[in-house]
Amino acid sequence: MFKSRLTMLLCSAAAIVPIVLYFYLYPRMPDFVPIHYNGATADRFVNKWSVDVALLCLLSWFGFGFMRLLQFLLRKIFLNSYIHNVAFIHRIWNAATLLVTAGFAAISVCALLAMI
């Protein structure tokens, strides 16, 4: 069974990877990095220190926050059925939160690696 602390720790570890990777790759990046592609061709470039690149690094944190907010709202809406299936629902939501956070972190890492 997933524990909330374990899930929080794993999600935080997955979400911090793009940020650490960005600081590691920053000296190797060109001044202008591609941020959007039209097929195989880059059609939008930004400075490597722009807000767009920072938001890309924080994408996994947004996914984690969204999943936690969604869990909170659904728990309030379906409180009666939530109480009866609490262990099962906790396992499902913790796994889903971890998958969404890790998925967004993987997208961020792939996009950062494509910038070099």
C-alpha positions as a Markdown table, in Angstrom:
| # | Residue | x | y | z |
|---|---|---|---|---|
| 1 | Met | 0.0 | 0.0 | 0.0 |
| 2 | Phe | 1.3 | 3.4 | -0.9 |
| 3 | Lys | 1.9 | 5.7 | 2.1 |
| 4 | Ser | 1.3 | 9.4 | 1.7 |
| 5 | Arg | 4.8 | 10.3 | 2.9 |
| 6 | Leu | 6.3 | 7.8 | 0.5 |
| 7 | Thr | 4.3 | 9.2 | -2.4 |
| 8 | Met | 5.2 | 12.8 | -1.4 |
| 9 | Leu | 8.9 | 11.8 | -1.3 |
| 10 | Leu | 8.8 | 10.0 | -4.7 |
| 11 | Cys | 6.8 | 12.8 | -6.3 |
| 12 | Ser | 9.2 | 15.4 | -4.9 |
| 13 | Ala | 12.2 | 13.5 | -6.2 |
| 14 | Ala | 10.7 | 13.1 | -9.6 |
| 15 | Ala | 9.7 | 16.8 | -9.8 |
| 16 | Ile | 13.1 | 18.0 | -8.7 |
| 17 | Val | 14.9 | 16.2 | -11.5 |
| 18 | Pro | 14.1 | 18.7 | -14.3 |
| 19 | Ile | 15.1 | 21.6 | -12.1 |
| 20 | Val | 18.5 | 20.0 | -11.2 |
| 21 | Leu | 19.0 | 19.0 | -14.9 |
| 22 | Tyr | 18.3 | 22.6 | -16.0 |
| 23 | Phe | 21.0 | 24.0 | -13.7 |
| 24 | Tyr | 23.4 | 21.3 | -14.8 |
| 25 | Leu | 22.7 | 22.0 | -18.5 |
| 26 | Tyr | 22.5 | 25.8 | -18.2 |
| 27 | Pro | 26.2 | 26.5 | -19.0 |
| 28 | Arg | 26.1 | 24.1 | -22.0 |
| 29 | Met | 22.9 | 25.6 | -23.6 |
| 30 | Pro | 23.1 | 28.2 | -26.4 |
| 31 | Asp | 21.9 | 31.7 | -25.6 |
| 32 | Phe | 18.7 | 31.0 | -27.5 |
| 33 | Val | 17.0 | 27.6 | -27.2 |
| 34 | Pro | 14.1 | 26.1 | -29.2 |
| 35 | Ile | 10.9 | 26.0 | -27.2 |
| 36 | His | 8.4 | 24.9 | -29.9 |
| 37 | Tyr | 8.7 | 22.6 | -32.8 |
| 38 | Asn | 6.6 | 22.4 | -36.0 |
| 39 | Gly | 7.3 | 18.8 | -36.9 |
| 40 | Ala | 11.0 | 18.4 | -36.9 |
| 41 | Thr | 11.7 | 22.1 | -37.3 |
| 42 | Ala | 12.0 | 24.5 | -34.4 |
| 43 | Asp | 9.8 | 27.5 | -35.0 |
| 44 | Arg | 10.1 | 29.4 | -31.7 |
| 45 | Phe | 13.3 | 30.3 | -29.8 |
| 46 | Val | 13.6 | 32.0 | -26.4 |
| 47 | Asn | 16.5 | 33.0 | -24.1 |
| 48 | Lys | 17.8 | 30.2 | -22.0 |
| 49 | Trp | 16.9 | 32.2 | -18.8 |
| 50 | Ser | 13.3 | 33.0 | -19.9 |
| 51 | Val | 10.1 | 32.3 | -18.0 |
| 52 | Asp | 9.1 | 29.7 | -20.7 |
| 53 | Val | 12.1 | 27.5 | -19.8 |
| 54 | Ala | 11.4 | 27.9 | -16.1 |
| 55 | Leu | 7.7 | 26.9 | -16.5 |
| 56 | Leu | 8.9 | 23.9 | -18.5 |
| 57 | Cys | 11.0 | 22.9 | -15.5 |
| 58 | Leu | 8.1 | 23.4 | -13.1 |
| 59 | Leu | 5.7 | 21.3 | -15.2 |
| 60 | Ser | 5.9 | 18.3 | -12.9 |
| 61 | Trp | 5.1 | 20.4 | -9.8 |
| 62 | Phe | 2.0 | 21.7 | -11.6 |
| 63 | Gly | 1.0 | 18.1 | -12.3 |
| 64 | Phe | 1.5 | 17.1 | -8.7 |
| 65 | Gly | -0.5 | 20.1 | -7.4 |
| 66 | Phe | -3.3 | 19.5 | -9.9 |
| 67 | Met | -3.6 | 15.8 | -8.8 |
| 68 | Arg | -3.7 | 16.8 | -5.1 |
| 69 | Leu | -6.3 | 19.4 | -5.8 |
| 70 | Leu | -8.4 | 17.0 | -7.8 |
| 71 | Gln | -8.1 | 14.4 | -5.0 |
| 72 | Phe | -9.3 | 17.0 | -2.4 |
| 73 | Leu | -12.2 | 18.1 | -4.5 |
| 74 | Leu | -13.4 | 14.6 | -5.4 |
| 75 | Arg | -13.1 | 13.6 | -1.7 |
| 76 | Lys | -15.4 | 16.5 | -0.8 |
| 77 | Ile | -17.9 | 15.7 | -3.5 |
| 78 | Phe | -18.0 | 11.9 | -2.9 |
| 79 | Leu | -17.4 | 11.9 | 0.8 |
| 80 | Asn | -19.9 | 9.1 | 1.6 |
| 81 | Ser | -18.4 | 6.6 | -0.9 |
| 82 | Tyr | -14.9 | 7.8 | -0.1 |
| 83 | Ile | -15.3 | 6.7 | 3.5 |
| 84 | His | -16.3 | 3.1 | 2.6 |
| 85 | Asn | -13.4 | 2.6 | 0.2 |
| 86 | Val | -10.7 | 4.7 | 1.8 |
| 87 | Ala | -7.7 | 2.3 | 1.6 |
| 88 | Phe | -8.4 | 1.4 | -2.1 |
| 89 | Ile | -8.9 | 5.0 | -3.1 |
| 90 | His | -5.7 | 6.1 | -1.3 |
| 91 | Arg | -3.7 | 3.5 | -3.2 |
| 92 | Ile | -5.3 | 4.5 | -6.6 |
| 93 | Trp | -4.8 | 8.3 | -6.0 |
| 94 | Asn | -1.2 | 7.9 | -4.7 |
| 95 | Ala | -0.3 | 5.8 | -7.7 |
| 96 | Ala | -2.0 | 8.2 | -10.1 |
| 97 | Thr | -0.3 | 11.2 | -8.5 |
| 98 | Leu | 3.1 | 9.5 | -8.8 |
| 99 | Leu | 2.5 | 8.6 | -12.5 |
| 100 | Val | 1.3 | 12.0 | -13.5 |
| 101 | Thr | 4.2 | 13.7 | -11.7 |
| 102 | Ala | 6.8 | 11.3 | -13.1 |
| 103 | Gly | 5.2 | 11.7 | -16.6 |
| 104 | Phe | 5.4 | 15.4 | -16.6 |
| 105 | Ala | 9.0 | 15.2 | -15.2 |
| 106 | Ala | 9.9 | 13.0 | -18.1 |
| 107 | Ile | 8.4 | 15.4 | -20.6 |
| 108 | Ser | 10.4 | 18.2 | -19.0 |
| 109 | Val | 13.6 | 16.2 | -19.1 |
| 110 | Cys | 13.1 | 15.3 | -22.8 |
| 111 | Ala | 12.4 | 18.9 | -23.7 |
| 112 | Leu | 15.5 | 20.1 | -21.8 |
| 113 | Leu | 17.7 | 17.6 | -23.4 |
| 114 | Ala | 16.4 | 18.7 | -26.8 |
| 115 | Met | 17.5 | 22.2 | -26.1 |
| 116 | Ile | 21.2 | 21.4 | -26.2 |
